[in-house]
Amino acid sequence: MNQVSQHILAPCTSLKVISVGSLSFPSSLTTTNSNSPPFLLRYFSVRAMASHVVGYPRMGPKRELKFALESFWDGKSSAEDLQNVAADLRSSIWKQMSDAGIKFIPSNTFSCYDQVLDTTAMLGAVPPRYGWNGGEIGYDVYFSMARGNASVPAMEMTKWFDTNYHYIVPELGPEVNFSYASHKAVIEYKEAKALGVDTVPVLVGPVSYLLLSKPAKGVEKSFSALSLIDKILPVYQEVVAELKAAGATWIQFDEPKLVMDLGAHELQAFTHAYSALEASLSGLNVLIETYFADVPVEAYKTLISLKSVTGFGFDLVRGTKTLDLIKGGFPSGKYLFAGVVDGRNIWANDLGSSLSVLHALEGIVGKDKLVVSTSCSLLHTAVDLVNEPKLDKEIKSWLAFAAQKVIEVNALAKALSGQKDGALFSANAAAQASRKSSPRVTNEAVQQAAAALKGSDHRRATNVSDRLDAQQKKLNLPILPTTTIGSFPQTLELRRVRREYKAKKVSEEDYVEAIKKEINKVVKLQEELDIDVLVHGEPERNDMVEYFGEQLSGFAFTANGWVQSYGSRCVKPPIIYGDVSRPKAMTVFWSSLAQSMTKRPMKGMLTGPVTILNWSFVRNDQPRFETCYQIALAIKDEVEDLEKAGITVIQIDEAALREGLPLRKSEHAFYLNWAVHSFRITNCGVEDSTQIHTHMCYSNFNDIIHSIIDMDADVITIENSRSDEKLLSVFREGVKYGAGIGPGVYDIHSPRIPSEEEIADRVEKMLAVLESNILWVNPDCGLKTRKYAEVKPALSNMVAAAKRLRTKFASSQ
């Protein structure tokens, strides 16, 4: 094993515990013992009967892992440095849960990039292009798969079910040879045990892993990954054997695919896999965990019939219909891990209501077989409210981040075992009542305006081909026009200026001047590169959703409420607690300023209502579509103000439209109807000559292409390059698209710089299925996370490729 390889999994020998999560409680319950952490000594004096957490955030309360990863990638720190930070975070998380009284504590949910990629490493399923020749997989190969390198592209990245988390998609085919190539699960179990914490090792289940994969390049699309089940099970058997030898008594298999619409052959794969593993699992307690939705009837029947399984975990927050299935029949003697604490949102649990549900379940499965759990991994929530000293006190009382959710789980388990903490439950009930009655939540005028939208269609009066003609007369763009998606690199200096302005260390006048200089630099660069439709680079914006939420009513914000999106990338979702409206214009000043610096068209840049909704922590006291309509009306006001200010190209990003799609097909139509309607509301009143763009990224769009067409945008820019141009297949299969479209010509999430020839080749592939008069040339996504040293040559090559093809067209005519 080479030295670099050791650093992906080898345990750190110096486990210095850092503070990853102090917990906050009603002041009447806290201890003042200065020699102990601020845990509740009385509250934790008796361990609850049975409590479980599916998974926990990895980044750390102050994004420690993010900074360690980026330092390592930049060559500023060593592999040992990164491993030490990771080990510190893991140990702190385990100790936090142990101190909080959690009985079933997960291990192997921590990852330096992604848990599905970790599974790919465990199985040795490395695509040949990464040059892996066997042995323990190290950081070099691991991060090349995740991010690409100078010579080969990264693996595809797509959304994890209907969340904003991205996973690295396995590339499989009939020739893949699986081998046990990453001992991470066993090493981390032993690491926790050395700290005195007995954990439940967690593995992505074999069937879900295969169903989450895609055929490798050159493999027939019809290839069924499930045909590989008997090839991967021996690796799982090896892992299980090592975990048993290390002393594990429980093991958790995450099989979230069980909540999807599966066919009989897919369900049979679960029966086959766990029957084949039965002998290996003998002597272990086995939990199969599902999450994010109801488990369908047939899947439920398949699941509870698995003989080798000891316990079943269900999301009872998003999967309320699963309760009926449990009431209709649950296998005697098996454990029910009841996910009543929401792992997807940040609202405090209604402890009284959850306790009632648990009491009902207790009567079905028995007191000794009921385990209180989170609905899914807490990966999707912020880390700890204790890091939010400036958050509005009333709103803060309504919230629970991951650290607080751990306490909620144990509080419910203790209550079930007859040790209900009256003070804690009373404080919780008071907070629930406060939220329901608070006047800051409701705005009657907004409610009425949103309600009035439901009966109308809200479409632009003219069809898109006529609008494109009117827009071309005004814009006079060349064939294959070039543009970018919106943001330009956010330099350290730029972030410093924004941070100091927010802290009132820089005057508004100085701040505006600094941002103006940055915009001018970005405009000049684009003119030098000869890009056709410009952007202002968004230097004034921290995050594409947070920036707008800060200027809308009904939103609250955190200082450290970071949530992992992918790799080291974190977002800080706003909290929508009340009715939404726009007090004043949000972007007109900056867009007008940028347009005054150039004669070329300057895009006004907005985030669409569905994306603001899906990338926020949304209020759970009214249907999501009602909140979305409110946001749509606010964005509509902004669109019309931009048009009045002379902005003739306006981009309304709907990057998250696809990820909000419900997991079950029976619910798709309802969601797509209100989501598409919300987008059309934003721009239904503009002139034909005003060009409306939208942007979408990193999802499988093929199954909703007709809804995308129904959005009626003039131009759509869309992710394409990292997914092997899957998007183009819908046009090859006969879907007609008459609006402008820009399938991304290169992947901005990789530091790799594409050549002019590579981009030209991609565009030619697009021209084989799309008309040249509607095709745009652009990157996959915004450039915020890249460096100028990467951006300049990549965009230069992109423009050169477009010009080369224009010349080719001209000569052929």
Disulfide bonds with the S-S distance in Angstrom:
none
